[in-house]
Amino acid sequence: MAISHNAPPKSLQSILDEVGGPVKLLRGSNLGPYTFPVITPEFKLAGRSAGLEG
């Protein structure tokens, strides 16, 4: 999908219709897989001590 800088902005719905849906749009992304950040051990217990865990 080429982006033209002279064309008016498209709506999200028109982009989804053009690509074939949200799943195809995300799977066809050239950004690559999302890498979740690593939470260091000293912060894993912070929620428990503050009583935030369910």
PyMOL commands that set and color helices and strands:
alter all, ss='L'
color gray80, all
select helices_A, chain A and resi 12-19+22-27+41-44+46-49
alter helices_A, ss='H'
color red, helices_A
deselect
rebuild
show_as cartoon
